[in-house]
Amino acid sequence: MHSRLNEIAERHRIRADLYAAIGRLLRQPPGPDDLLVLRAVLSRHGIDGAAAGTRPLDVLRMLAASPDLASARREYRARLIGGSVDLACEPSYSAVPDAAYAAVGLNASADKVRELEVLAALNQRAAEAAVHGDAQEAGRLGSLERRYLSVHAGMCLATLAGQLRKADGFYGELGVALEALLEDEIYAQA
């Protein structure tokens, strides 16, 4: 049972790190510090072809290898500030998003980056519960995350990934990473 909880914790840690890293890169134009943080996050997770989150980790590793930060900042201004990428989510009429926000202590928002932050926090808390041997709480948080993805956040973030992928460049690749993460999440639910 102990090794099963370790596997659950690692899967949730990877997801938490991926959601948080993508969110950070969408919250502000990338700078050298953001690249250092991204590389540090990626270094916490080994290169294991069977590990959960391998595809999005690989895409982010390629993105972090040697990006042209000046071009990435221009792309950020043009696409995320200039408006070709919509960072607002459609409102949800389900109680699930409210439950997800409440579980992690964040205020509700129609912001797609906030959706990533909620998913990161849910996964981080599930990982911590598993590490502390609380399989029931890890399961509850994992279930809430899956419902949140299926009811609201998955559609919202899939739209974002598609908008990002419409152009080449740093944010196009970030869209590929987000899309791969969402596909892995959907596959893990099946």
N, C-alpha and C positions, 0 to 999 in steps of 0.2 A: 504494500500500500504506500509505503514511504516513497518508493521510486515513482509511483504513479503521480503522487502529489508534486514531486520534483518536475516531472514532465509537464504537468498542468501549469506549474509556476513559470517554467521556462517559456512555454507557448504564450502565456499572457504577458510576460516581460517583453518578448519580441514584439508582440502586437502593440503594447504600450509605447515602446521606443519608436516603432515605425509611425504610429499615428502622431506622436509628439513631434518627431523630426519633420514630417511632412507639414504639420501645422505651423511649426516655427518658420519654415521656409515660405509659407504663404502669408504669414503675419507681417513680414518685413522684407525689404530687399536683402538678398544674401550678401554678407560681408565675410571677411577672413575669420572672425570669431564664430560665425554660424557654421562655416566649413569645418573648423576645429571641433565644434560640438558634434556635428554630424559624424565626423570620422571617429570621435571617441565613442559615440553611441554604437556605431557599426562595429567597432573593435570588440565590443562586449559580447558579440554573437559570432560564434565560430562559423566556418565555411563547411557546412555539412549538408550534402544534397538531400538528406531525408528530413531535415529539420523543418518545423513549421515556419513559414515566412521566408523561405529561401529565395523565391523569385523576387519579391519586393526588396529584400536585402541586397540581392545582386544588382538590381537596377540602381538602388541608391549608392552602392559602392562604386559603380561606374560613373555615376553623376558626381560623386565626391572626389574622384581620382584627380582630375585636373580641369575644373571648370574655368571658363572665362568669366570671372566675376563681374567685370565691367559690362559685358554683354548681358549677363543674367540680371543685373540691376536695371539696365535699359529695358529688358523684356518685362521685368516686374512693373516698372512705371507704365509701360505701354499697355500691358495686358491686364494687370490687376488693379492699377490705379486708373488707367485710361478707360477701363470699362468693357473690354471684350470678354473678360471672365467675370461672371456674376457670382459674387460671394454670398448672396442672400438665398436662404432656403424658403421653400413654400411652407406655409403654416401647416402644422399637423393638428388633426382633431382627435388624436388618440391620447390616452393618458400615459402611454409608454415613455415618450420623451420627457415628460414631467418627472416620472419616476427615475429615469436615468440621471437627469440633472440633480434631483434631490439626493440620489445615492452618492454623488460625488461632491455635493455642496457647491454647485455652480448655478448661477442664475440662468434662466432660459433665455435663448437668443435665437434669432433667425440667421445667424452667421454660420457659414459652412466651416470656417476654421474652428468655431466653438464646438461644432459636431465632432471634429477630430480631437479636440481637447477632452470632451466627455468620454469618447471611446478610449483615449489613452488613460484617463483616470480610472475608468471601469476596469480596464485590463490590469493596471498597476495594483489596484485594490484586490482584484482576484488573485494576482500573483502573490501578494503579501499574505492573503488568507491561506493560500495553499502552502506557502513556506512555513506558516505557523500551525499547520496541521488541521486547519478548519476547512475540510472538504465541502461541508454544507454551504458555508458562506462563499467559497470559491465557485461552487456550482450555481448558487443564486445569482451572483454577479455575472457569471458567464451566460446564464440564461437571459438575464436582463440585457446584456450586450447584444445577444442574438436577436431578441425581440426588437430592440432599438434599431438595429441594422435593418431588419425586415420590414418594420412599420414606417420608419422615417429616414434615418441617417443613411442607409444604403442607397436609396434612390437619390437623395440629395448629393451625396458624395460621388456617385456614379456620373451624375450630370457634371459635376465639377471636373472629374477626371477627363471626361469627354471634351469639355471646353479647353482644358489645358493641352490636351493632345492635338488640338487643331493646328498647332504651329510647332515647328522644330525649335530646338534650343533647350535651355536649362529647364524651363517650366513645362515644355512638352514632355521631357523625360520624367519630370516629377509627376505628371499626369499618368505616365506609363506605370510608375511605381505605385501610385494610388490605385490604379485600376488592378494591378497585380495583387495588391493587398486585399482589395475587396473581393476579387475572385477567390483568393485563398480562404477568406473568411466564409464565403458562400459555400465553398467546397468542404470546409471543416464542419459546416452545419449539416451537410447532407448525410 
